[in-house]
């Protein structure tokens, strides 16, 4: 085993291995092998593919897909937009619940100030 191979065996920082070992959430999935940081120049490219794992035993298929990604990691903005929308909705509901709690709390304080005999009723009423 070469020196660089031993180094990778000790630390699981090899992105290709991490992606390969990640469990798929759906029966049809993609395992992204890598990314191109800079753009590709126009022209013809030749790709060599080696079949290291036979998938015919379980009727599996392999495909080579080139795609673009956005800031959310996918090729469309729908899922990222959905997450942002749910986050904003949760924040608005949180603020509304806090305001409603403060209004109820202030009404109880006003009730106690106006009628101090109701203090135990306000404090211990669920």
C-alpha positions in Angstrom: 0.0 0.0 0.0 1.4 3.4 -1.0 2.1 6.1 1.5 -0.8 8.4 0.2 -3.2 5.4 0.4 -2.4 4.8 4.0 -3.0 8.4 4.8 -6.5 8.3 3.3 -7.4 5.1 5.1 -6.9 6.7 8.5 -8.9 9.8 7.8 -12.3 9.7 6.1 -11.8 13.0 4.2 -12.0 11.6 0.7 -15.0 13.2 -0.8 -15.7 10.4 -3.3 -15.8 7.8 -0.5 -18.0 9.9 1.7 -20.5 10.3 -1.2 -20.4 6.6 -2.1 -21.1 5.5 1.5 -24.0 8.0 2.0 -27.3 6.1 2.2 -29.9 7.0 -0.5 -33.3 8.2 0.7 -35.1 7.0 -2.4 -35.0 3.9 -4.6 -33.7 6.1 -7.5 -30.8 8.3 -6.6 -27.6 9.9 -7.9 -24.2 9.7 -6.3 -22.2 12.7 -7.4 -18.7 11.7 -8.1 -17.1 15.1 -8.4 -17.4 18.7 -9.5 -15.6 21.0 -11.9 -14.6 24.2 -10.1 -13.8 26.2 -13.3 -15.8 26.2 -16.5 -15.1 23.8 -19.3 -13.9 25.1 -22.6 -15.9 24.2 -25.7 -14.7 21.1 -27.5 -14.8 17.3 -27.6 -14.0 15.3 -24.5 -13.3 11.6 -24.1 -14.4 9.8 -20.9 -13.2 6.3 -19.8 -15.5 4.4 -17.5 -14.5 1.3 -15.7 -17.2 -1.0 -14.3 -15.9 -1.9 -10.8 -19.2 -3.0 -9.4 -21.7 -5.1 -11.3 -25.3 -4.0 -10.7 -27.0 -6.6 -13.0 -27.6 -8.9 -10.0 -30.4 -6.6 -8.7 -31.4 -5.0 -12.0 -29.5 -1.8 -11.2 -28.5 0.8 -13.8 -25.6 3.2 -14.0 -25.6 6.5 -15.9 -23.2 9.3 -16.5 -24.9 12.6 -15.9 -23.5 16.1 -16.3 -25.5 18.8 -14.6 -25.3 22.2 -13.1 -25.8 23.1 -9.4 -26.9 26.2 -7.7 -26.3 27.7 -4.3 -28.7 25.2 -2.7 -26.9 22.2 -4.2 -29.5 21.0 -6.6 -30.3 21.8 -10.2 -33.5 23.7 -9.4 -34.5 26.3 -6.7 -37.7 24.6 -5.6 -36.5 22.7 -2.6 -34.2 25.5 -1.4 -37.1 28.0 -1.8 -39.4 25.6 0.1 -36.9 25.4 3.0 -36.6 29.2 3.1 -40.4 29.6 3.0 -40.9 27.1 5.9 -38.2 28.9 7.9 -39.8 32.3 7.3 -43.2 30.9 8.2 -41.8 29.4 11.4 -40.2 32.7 12.4 -43.5 34.6 11.8 -45.4 32.1 13.9 -42.8 32.3 16.6 -43.1 36.0 16.8 -46.9 35.8 16.8 -46.9 33.3 19.7 -44.5 35.6 21.7 -46.7 38.6 21.1 -49.9 36.7 22.1 -48.1 35.4 25.2 -47.0 38.9 26.2 -50.5 40.3 25.6 -52.0 37.6 27.8 -49.4 38.2 30.4 -50.0 42.0 30.4 -53.8 41.4 30.7 -53.2 39.2 33.8 -51.0 41.9 35.4 -53.7 44.6 34.7 -56.3 42.3 36.3 -54.2 41.8 39.4 -53.6 45.6 39.7 -57.3 46.4 39.4 -58.4 43.6 41.7 -55.6 42.3 44.0 -57.9 39.6 45.5 -57.5 37.7 42.2 -53.8 37.3 42.6 -53.9 33.6 43.7 -56.4 32.8 40.9 -54.2 34.4 38.2 -51.0 32.8 39.5 -52.2 29.2 40.0 -54.8 29.0 37.2 -53.6 26.7 34.4 
